């Protein structure tokens, strides 16, 4: 019971995050209910994330609005002009973007 009470504020403060993600091959926007640190820790994909930029935060009940605002329709992704990573001294993040 006490655990449920302690977890309730975390659940009630949930949000939808819109990110700009830069990988070696692409740059795109996506929406997620995972905060930035959890988003980066989510493994299981192919592209290494070089940069992650938080673009906007919506209340948790506005996922559909975020999807409409950023044209993320079908696959929760909206391609952006590719950001080149010329400086190979940039420390790449050791986590993967899922597909």
PADOZA-797025 format. One record per residue: residue in one letter; x, y, z of N, C-alpha, C, CB in turn. Coordinates in Angstrom, 3 decimals, m for minus. Last residue first. Glycine has a CB too. Layout:
residues N
   aa         nx         ny         nz        cax        cay        caz         cx         cy         cz        cbx        cby        cbz
    a          X          Y          Z          X          Y          Z          X          Y          Z          X          Y          Z
...
end
This chain:
residues 99
   aa         nx         ny         nz        cax        cay        caz         cx         cy         cz        cbx        cby        cbz
    x     13.839      0.201    m33.590     13.058      0.373    m34.828     11.872     m0.554    m34.815     13.923      0.111    m36.078
    x     15.611      2.045    m31.059     14.846      0.886    m31.528     14.109      1.215    m32.812     13.854      0.421    m30.455
    x     18.875      3.184    m30.709     17.511      3.562    m31.014     16.790      2.331    m31.544     17.461      4.736    m32.038
    x     21.215      2.461    m28.104     20.674      2.260    m29.435     19.228      2.714    m29.543     20.784      0.812    m29.820
    x     24.130      3.811    m26.486     22.809      3.229    m26.470     22.220      3.250    m27.866     21.906      3.967    m25.491
    x     26.468      5.253    m25.942     26.546      3.806    m26.118     25.187      3.105    m26.135     27.383      3.224    m25.031
    x     27.015      8.138    m27.864     26.301      7.541    m26.739     26.235      6.033    m26.963     24.865      8.153    m26.583
    x     30.259      9.241    m28.815     28.941      8.706    m29.147     28.313      8.085    m27.912     29.036      7.668    m30.285
    x     31.933     12.143    m28.503     31.729     10.871    m27.823     30.332     10.376    m28.147     31.931     11.009    m26.286
    x     33.514     13.516    m31.233     32.297     13.546    m30.420     32.117     12.166    m29.805     31.040     13.959    m31.272
    x     35.501     13.198    m32.984     35.919     13.181    m31.584     34.714     13.282    m30.650     36.899     14.328    m31.307
    x     34.591     13.521    m35.516     34.555     12.164    m34.977     35.080     12.077    m33.549     35.351     11.247    m35.859
    x     32.793     15.877    m36.812     33.825     15.799    m35.790     33.749     14.435    m35.106     33.672     16.948    m34.755
    x     30.580     15.541    m38.413     31.909     15.617    m39.017     33.014     15.394    m37.999     32.100     16.958    m39.687
    x     27.745     14.513    m38.742     28.605     14.445    m37.574     30.028     14.375    m38.112     28.256     13.207    m36.640
    x     24.973     16.247    m40.097     26.223     15.503    m40.265     27.041     15.568    m38.983     27.039     16.061    m41.455
    x     21.662     15.755    m40.058     22.698     16.479    m39.339     23.975     15.665    m39.467     22.309     16.718    m37.832
    x     19.297     15.824    m42.653     20.351     15.079    m41.960     21.361     16.015    m41.317     21.062     14.137    m42.927
    x     16.121     17.173    m42.059     17.372     17.233    m42.825     18.502     16.622    m41.996     17.716     18.706    m43.224
    x     13.993     14.605    m40.629     14.490     15.970    m40.692     15.721     15.988    m41.596     14.825     16.519    m39.264
    x     11.104     12.530    m40.480     12.477     12.777    m40.927     12.776     14.259    m40.991     12.717     12.143    m42.290
    x      9.359     11.476    m37.846      9.291     12.490    m38.883     10.726     12.838    m39.258      8.488     13.760    m38.407
    x      7.642      8.797    m36.333      8.909      9.376    m36.770      8.634     10.387    m37.873      9.891      8.273    m37.260
    x      5.577      7.017    m35.835      6.102      7.837    m34.749      7.485      8.381    m35.085      6.157      7.029    m33.455
    x      4.543      5.928    m38.126      5.578      5.170    m37.433      6.226      5.940    m36.286      6.633      4.754    m38.409
    x      2.286      7.689    m38.902      2.288      6.233    m38.996      3.295      5.526    m38.091      2.551      5.846    m40.394
    x      2.755     10.753    m37.639      1.654      9.840    m37.907      1.935      8.337    m37.834      1.149     10.130    m39.213
    x      4.114     12.936    m36.930      4.732     11.653    m36.616      3.830     10.476    m36.983      5.082     11.594    m35.142
    x      3.897     15.811    m37.051      3.698     14.946    m38.219      4.370     13.586    m38.042      4.235     15.626    m39.474
    x      3.860     17.288    m34.748      5.170     17.008    m35.340      5.104     16.028    m36.512      6.097     16.460    m34.285
    x      1.160     17.487    m34.086      1.976     18.701    m34.170      3.301     18.470    m34.890      2.244     19.237    m32.781
    x      0.314     14.763    m33.949     m0.195     15.670    m34.998      0.726     16.874    m35.190     m1.616     16.154    m34.645
    x      1.779     13.909    m31.708      1.927     13.212    m32.990      1.447     14.089    m34.132      1.151     11.885    m32.981
    x      0.764     15.630    m29.771      2.193     15.680    m30.116      2.436     15.031    m31.461      3.042     14.987    m29.038
    x     m1.892     14.703    m29.720     m1.607     16.085    m30.106     m0.148     16.240    m30.513     m1.940     17.048    m28.954
    x     m1.554     12.118    m28.756     m2.100     12.311    m30.104     m1.820     13.720    m30.615     m3.612     12.041    m30.113
    x     m0.636     12.701    m26.145      0.227     12.005    m27.099     m0.256     12.229    m28.532      0.273     10.499    m26.783
    x     m1.785     13.965    m23.908     m1.759     14.652    m25.203     m0.784     14.014    m26.203     m1.389     16.107    m24.997
    x     m1.646     13.005    m21.345     m2.864     12.703    m22.095     m2.884     13.356    m23.479     m4.073     13.152    m21.307
    x      0.723     14.020    m20.267      0.653     12.610    m20.666     m0.581     12.262    m21.497      0.680     11.744    m19.443
    x      1.587     17.230    m21.685      0.983     16.411    m20.624      0.755     14.988    m21.146     m0.365     17.041    m20.131
    x      4.721     17.548    m23.486      3.262     17.642    m23.425      2.774     16.897    m22.188      2.603     17.062    m24.720
    x      7.641     19.226    m24.358      7.014     18.311    m23.398      5.517     18.615    m23.367      7.653     18.452    m21.961
    x     10.041     19.368    m27.044      8.853     19.861    m26.354      8.323     18.787    m25.414      7.762     20.284    m27.366
    x     12.707     18.553    m27.556     12.099     19.638    m28.325     10.915     20.243    m27.582     11.653     19.133    m29.698
    x     15.746     17.452    m26.506     14.350     17.541    m26.081     13.739     18.771    m26.739     14.226     17.613    m24.516
    x     17.993     15.708    m28.445     17.561     17.047    m28.051     16.076     16.990    m27.693     17.827     18.089    m29.193
    x     20.749     13.774    m28.664     19.338     13.716    m28.314     18.952     15.081    m27.775     19.043     12.581    m27.271
    x     23.239     12.375    m30.771     22.684     13.539    m30.076     21.201     13.304    m29.813     22.897     14.843    m30.904
    x     23.828      9.793    m31.489     24.937     10.711    m31.248     24.471     11.947    m30.490     25.586     11.119    m32.569
    x     22.757      6.556    m31.146     22.342      7.945    m30.960     23.576      8.783    m30.645     21.274      8.071    m29.823
    x     23.137      4.091    m33.569     23.693      4.668    m32.350     23.278      6.133    m32.281     25.251      4.522    m32.310
    x     20.695      1.883    m34.823     21.418      3.146    m34.970     21.892      3.680    m33.628     20.539      4.181    m35.654
    x     19.337     m0.505    m33.982     20.472     m0.538    m34.888     21.318      0.729    m34.883     19.991     m0.793    m36.260
    x     18.047     m1.745    m30.832     17.960     m1.310    m32.208     19.267     m1.313    m32.943     17.393      0.023    m32.261
    x     17.965     m2.095    m28.079     17.266     m3.054    m28.921     17.192     m2.652    m30.373     15.901     m3.262    m28.410
    x     17.461     m0.106    m25.050     18.258     m0.807    m26.047     17.381     m1.652    m26.963     19.302     m1.683    m25.368
    x     17.111      2.777    m23.421     16.271      1.769    m24.055     17.033      1.124    m25.215     14.940      2.393    m24.552
    x     18.526      4.864    m22.443     18.866      3.550    m21.914     18.090      2.422    m22.591     18.612      3.519    m20.430
    x     17.365      7.109    m23.579     18.707      6.715    m24.003     19.072      5.312    m23.550     19.722      7.694    m23.474
    x     14.967      7.134    m22.117     14.936      7.009    m23.570     16.294      6.537    m24.092     14.546      8.351    m24.220
    x     15.839      7.667    m19.547     15.274      6.344    m19.841     15.242      6.095    m21.346     13.853      6.218    m19.251
    x     16.662     10.343    m19.919     17.613      9.336    m19.443     17.116      7.922    m19.731     17.860      9.506    m17.941
    x     14.224     11.653    m20.946     15.484     11.551    m21.694     16.444     10.470    m21.216     16.179     12.847    m21.641
    x     11.266      9.608    m20.264     12.091     10.801    m20.082     13.466     10.586    m20.732     12.245     11.136    m18.568
    x      8.900      8.129    m22.418     10.111      7.934    m21.630     10.863      9.255    m21.478     11.017      6.870    m22.284
    x      6.926      8.489    m24.150      6.563      8.760    m22.759      7.753      8.526    m21.836      5.379      7.880    m22.330
    x      7.779     10.151    m27.205      7.903      9.032    m26.277      7.400      9.458    m24.908      9.368      8.537    m26.194
    x      8.195     10.930    m30.658      7.545     11.190    m29.367      7.639      9.943    m28.507      6.057     11.616    m29.557
    x     10.700     12.274    m32.877      9.875     11.181    m32.380      9.274     11.583    m31.043     10.698      9.874    m32.245
    x     12.454     13.448    m35.732     11.688     13.724    m34.518     10.915     12.465    m34.155     10.722     14.945    m34.711
    x     15.805     12.790    m37.019     14.349     12.706    m37.037     13.767     13.159    m35.710     13.897     11.281    m37.352
    x     18.457     11.956    m39.111     17.996     12.890    m38.089     16.477     12.896    m38.164     18.599     14.341    m38.293
    x     20.792      9.241    m39.875     19.577     10.044    m40.024     19.363     11.004    m38.866     18.378      9.144    m40.155
    x     23.227      7.874    m39.490     22.576      7.829    m40.800     21.397      8.782    m40.969     22.113      6.452    m41.062
    x     24.009      8.286    m36.865     25.004      8.428    m37.931     24.344      8.550    m39.297     25.963      7.241    m37.923
    x     21.364     10.265    m35.429     22.166      9.047    m35.517     23.176      9.253    m36.640     21.268      7.772    m35.774
    x     19.618     12.357    m33.423     20.639     12.350    m34.473     21.421     11.056    m34.360     21.589     13.592    m34.364
    x     16.356     13.358    m32.691     17.360     12.312    m32.532     18.317     12.371    m33.712     16.698     10.907    m32.422
    x     14.390     15.343    m30.847     15.117     15.336    m32.104     16.285     14.386    m31.873     15.595     16.800    m32.546
    x     11.356     14.408    m29.133     12.805     14.473    m29.259     13.239     14.700    m30.698     13.431     13.203    m28.727
    x      8.858     15.055    m26.879      9.178     15.051    m28.306     10.672     15.307    m28.419      8.339     16.132    m29.108
    x      7.235     13.294    m24.319      8.417     14.046    m24.721      8.589     13.936    m26.232      9.682     13.532    m23.983
    x      4.602     13.404    m22.166      4.990     12.973    m23.503      6.120     13.891    m23.939      3.774     13.012    m24.518
    x      4.581     12.422    m18.688      4.540     13.393    m19.774      4.850     12.697    m21.082      5.530     14.548    m19.526
    x      3.416     12.008    m15.308      3.922     11.494    m16.575      3.739     12.541    m17.667      3.209     10.180    m16.958
    x      2.538     12.521    m12.773      3.351     13.548    m13.415      3.935     13.084    m14.744      4.465     13.970    m12.491
    x      1.291     10.235    m11.906      0.442     11.381    m12.207      1.219     12.513    m12.885     m0.206     11.892    m10.931
    x      3.491      8.591    m11.413      2.565      8.254    m12.489      1.744      9.470    m12.880      1.643      7.101    m12.072
    x      4.631      9.889     m9.235      5.428      9.685    m10.451      4.529      9.376    m11.635      6.444      8.550    m10.252
    x      2.576      9.769     m7.300      2.993     11.061     m7.852      3.814     10.916     m9.136      3.801     11.826     m6.817
    x      2.457      6.832     m6.931      1.364      7.606     m7.510      1.800      8.967     m8.041      0.286      7.794     m6.489
    x      4.477      5.695     m5.461      4.584      5.677     m6.916      3.533      6.540     m7.596      4.474      4.268     m7.418
    x      3.615      5.938     m2.832      4.863      6.584     m3.234      5.002      6.666     m4.748      6.047      5.837     m2.652
    x      1.328      4.354     m2.888      1.202      5.781     m2.589      2.450      6.537     m3.017      0.943      5.998     m1.094
    x      2.472      1.865     m3.366      1.530      2.424     m4.334      1.369      3.932     m4.126      0.164      1.721     m4.221
    x      3.920      1.531     m0.993      4.619      1.610     m2.277      3.725      2.235     m3.341      5.082      0.214     m2.726
    x      1.876      1.275      0.861      2.760      2.429      0.936      3.510      2.631     m0.386      3.755      2.260      2.093
    x      0.830     m1.193      0.000      0.000      0.000      0.000      0.873      1.254      0.000     m0.944      0.000      1.214
end
